[in-house]
Amino acid sequence: MTKKQRESTVKYLYDISKGIALLAIVGDFVKEKHNILIIITGLIATVVFFVWAYTLEGADNG
């Protein structure tokens, strides 16, 4: 993977992380129907994509 491809992938993964957080967590509070399973799943997915992006971004230096 080239440096530019890696940077684009990292940006994409960060955007997915933000999107999941917005849809699953914030969206749940906007609906005022608090489904704890959706909130927890959204938090886990957000963290997974964030850590994946962070790890891939750090691979540039290694």
Buried (B, 14 or more C-beta within 10 A) or exposed (E): EEEEEBBEBBEEBBEBBEEBBEBBBEEBEEEEEEEEEBBEBBBEBBEBBBEBBBEBBEEEEE
